[in-house]
Amino acid sequence: MLSSGCLHAPASTVRSRASARPDCQHIPWSPPDRDATMGRMAANTGPRAYVVYLAIRSALALLQVLPIDWALRLAKLLARGWPLITRRHLDRAIKHLNESFPNGEYSTAKIEQIARRSLEHWTMFAFEVACAPRLLNPASWPRYITPVDFDEVLGLLLDGKGMIMVTGHYGHFEMTGYLLACLGFDVVGVMRPLDNEYLNRFVVQSRRAHGLELLVKKEVARQAEEILAAGKPLGFIADQSAGRKGLLVDFFGRPASTYKSIGLLAMAANVPIVVGYARRRGEQFHYEVGVQSIIYPHEWKNLEDPLRWITQTYTSQIEAFVRKQPDQYLWIHRRWKTQPKSRRNRV
């Protein structure tokens, strides 16, 4: 394990962010973009969207007043009411867990416990997303992050090697980006834009203030190779359902549609894929940020179907770290909603 004391940001690249706080700035209402469709204007940039934005910003402002431990206690209290408000999320999590651990690995009571704990974790995560920007900086990060097996990745970054970093809906998927940004590295993450334009602008600005650049999915094809050629890490959440156009690979014993873009990009740019995770330690805001595996280009170079091998390999590695502590996975996520026709007919 790499101790936090062994990690130092390159002196020439560490940025001072003390005076840059756009995450605290207010975004004024502005009329919709004339080029947008009428439906999108009403849903995403109209007065109703702005009211929603103001309500969420007000809630976030209240959270900033609370110490993080108090905020997490409040989150755990609220999580108890989640199944009471909408039982279907708990039922879906239980269903996915039963299908993922079908051989009696966990008892019925344990499955429900993991499902409820998962809802609790993701409620805490929502509060942490709001509080993390004010807590994490180049001086404070060792109080909240413990790096594990990070030496090899750090060496690649210091050598200016581009890489694709993948993780899943697990733990705190933004934490690796925060760690690298605190160490002075430029980090780019791929995101799906939020439907609310004001909230989307706020999220992008607040993350940029702390060294995290966000790239919307539709821009990946145009900018990704340039980002990797510049030696920057490009991060993906790699366990999202890709629908009918995705590649079906095994995830917890069932076919799961997975995007082809990560494997195609790795082959085109000839860069390694780092499979990593951020796992909560205890009940506080503290995460173990680790590397599960690194997949290098030479491993797929001479394979008959390198795209399938790459996609299955990183998906299997995501499954491996989820199995170590399954209550931190987003089991309400509809990961398996796209199935082969033959399997759908059987079901």
N, C-alpha and C positions, 0 to 999 in steps of 0.2 A: 504494500500500500504506500502511496505517496503522501507524506505528511504535508499539511498546509504550509509549514515553514519552508518547504523546499520549492514552493512555487513563487516566483517573482516575475512581475510584469517587466518586459523589456523597457529599459529606461527611456529609450527614444520614442516609445509608442504610448506610454501611459498618458492618458488625457485627464485634465482636471475638469470635473463636472460640477464643482461646487456652485458655480454661478449659473449653470445652465439648468433651468428647472421648467421646461415647457410642460411637464406633467402637471404643474400646478396652474397653468394658464387656462383662462376661460375661452372657449371657442364661441364667438358671437353667432347669432342666427344670420343666415344669408339666404337669399332666394335661390330656388333650385336651378341647376344647370339647364340651360335652354336645350342642350343636345340630348338630355336624358329623356327616356320615354315617360309618358304621363303616369303610368302605373308605378314606375320606379320612383318618380318624383314624390308621389303621394306617400309611398311607404318609407322612403329612405331619406328624403331631404325636406319634407314639408314641416309645417308647424307641429303636427302630432309627434313626428320623430324628434323634433327639438325639445318638446316637453318631456319625452322619455329620457332624452340625453340629460336634461337638467335634473330630473329625479335621480338618475343613477349617479351623476356627479355629486349631488347633495349627500347621497348615502356614502359615497367614497370619502367625502370630506369628513363625515362623522367618524368613519373608520380610522382616519389618520390621527384622530385625537386619542384613540385607545392604544395602550401598549399592546404589542403583538400577542402576548400570552392571553390577555383579556379578550382580544378579538377572536382568537381561536376557541376559547371557551364558549363565547357567544355562538360561534359557528357550529360547534358540537351540539349546543342546545337546540339551535334551529334545525339541525339535521334530523333530530328525533321526530320533528313534525312533518318531514318530507313525505314518508309513506302515508301519513294521515291525510295529506292534501291530495296526493296522487299516488295511489297504490300501484299503478301500472309500471312505474319505474322499478320498484322493488321486485315486482313479479318478473319483469324482463331480466333483471340481474340474476335472480334465482334460476330462471330458465337457462340463461347462458352458462351459468356456473355448472348446473347439472349436466348440460351437454358437453361441457369442456372437461369435466372430471366424472366420466360415466362409470368408472369401475369401483365405486365405493371408496375412493380415496378420502372423501370427506363424508361425514354423516349428514343427514337432512338438517339437523340443528346447526351444524357447523357451516353448511352452505348458506343458510339464512343469516348466520352471524357475519360471514364474509360479505354478503350482499349489503347488509345494513352498515357494516364498517366502511364499505366502499362509498356509500352515499355520504357518510360522515366525512370521509377523507376529501371527497370532491367539494363538499361545502366549505371545508377548511381551506382547500385549494383556492376557491373563489375569493375568500377573504385575503389569502396570501398574495394573489395576483394584484389586489388593490394596494397592499402594504409593501410588497417587495421593493419597488423603486426607491422608497425612502430609507430602507434598511440596508441595502446592498451597495457598497462602494469599494474602491480599491483598498481602503483601510479596514473596513468592517467585515468583509466577506468570510474570513476564517471563523467568525463566531457562528455562522449559519450554514457553512458548507464544508464538508469533509471530502476531498478528492480521493478516489480509489483507482489504482492502476492507470494513472493519467500520464505517466512518464513518456510513453511512446508517442502519444498524441501531441504532447507538448513539444517533443523533439521535432515532429513533422511541422508543426506550426512555426517554430523558431527557424526552421530551414526554409520557410516560405512556401511550403507545399499546400496546394489546394486539396480539399477533401469534402466529401459529402458526409454529413452527420445525420443519422436517423435514430428515432426513438418512437415510442408509442404513447397512447393515452394512458400514461402511467406516472405515478408520483407527481412530480412537478416538472413538466416538459420544457419550461422556460429556464430552468435553473442552470443548465449547462451553458446556455448563451450568456446568462448573467456572469457566471464564473469567468468565461473567456473574455468578456468585455471588461471585467474588473482587472484582469491581467494585462489589458492593453491591446488585445487583438480585435480586429474588425470582424464582426459576426453578421451574417445575413441569414434570416429565417424566412421560409416560405409560409405564407398565410392565406387563408380564405378571407376576403374582405367581409367585415361585418355588414349586415343589412342596413343598419342605421349609419348614415354617412358621418354624422357628427361624432358618434362613438368611435367609428373607425378612425377618423382623423385624430381623435384624442389618444387612442391606443398607439397609433403609429408615432405620434409626437412624443409620448411619454417613454416609449421604448427607445426611440432614437436618442433621447436625452441621456440614456444610460448605456449607450454604445451598441444597441441592438437595431440593426436595419431590418426592415420587413419588406419582403418582395411578394406581391400578389401572384397567385398561381398563373394567371394569364401572361405574366411577364417572364416566367421561368425560361421558356424556350428561347426568348430573345436575349436574355442577360446572363443566364446561368453559366455558360462556358466562359464568358468574360470574367465573371466573379471568381471562378475556380482558377483561371489562368493567372489572376492577380494574387493567388496564394491565400484566398479567404475561405474559411469554412462556410458551407451552405447547408442549412439545417432543414430537415423535413420531419413531419409527423407521419410515419410510414404505415400506419395500420388503419387507414381510412378506406372504406369500401369504394372501389372504382367502378361499380356498376357493371353493365353488360360489356363494356369495352376493356375491362381490366383482365389481368392474368390470374387465373385461379391457382392458388397454391395452398398448401396445408397449413392451418393454424388451429391448434388444439384439436387435431384429428378431423377437422372438417374443411371443405373448400372455402376459401375466402378470396374474394375479388380484390386484387391489389394493383396499384398503378404501375405501369411499365416505365414511366418517365425516369424514376430513380436509377434503374438498371441501365437504361439507354443512355442517360447522361453520364454515368460512371464509365461506360464503355467508350463513349465519344470523347470525353475529356481525359480518359486514362488516369483516373484518380481513385484513391482508396475510399471505401465506405466504412465509417466508424459507427458501430452500433453501441449506443450508450443509454444511460438511464439516470434518473434522480429519484432516490428512494428516501421517504421520510424516516427519520430516526426518532423514536419516541413520540410524544404528543406535542412537541414544541415545533417552532419554525427552524428546523435543522434538517439538512438533507445530505445524504451520501451521493455524490455525483461520480459515477463510475463508467468505465468502458467495459462492455461485455465482450466485444471482439472487434478486430479490424480485418476487413476483407480487402486484399490487395489485388491489383489488376492481373498479376501473374497467375493467380489462382483460377481465373476464368478464361485466360487467353486462348487456350487450345481446346476448350470444351465445345461440344457439338451444339448445345443450346445454352449459351452463356447467360442470356437474359432470364430464362427460367431458373437457372442455378443461382444467380445473384439474388433474385426476388425471393426464392424459397429460403436461401441461406440467411438473409437478414430477418426474414419473418420468423424463422425458427429461433434465431437469437433473441428476438423480442419476446417470444413465448418463454424462452428459458428464464429471462429475468422476471417476467410476470409470475411464473410458477414459484419463485422464491418468496414472494409476498403478494399473493393474489388480491388481498383486500385493497391494494392501491391501484388496481386497474379499473377502468371505466366500463364496468360490465353492463351498463345501460346502453352503451354504444352499439349500434346495429351493424356490427362488423360482418356478420354472416348473412345479410339480407339478400345478397345475390348468390344464387345456387345454380348448379348445372340443371338442365331440364330434366334429366333422368332422376336426379335426387329430389327435385320438387315434386315430381309425379309420385315418388314413393312416399314422401311426407303427406 
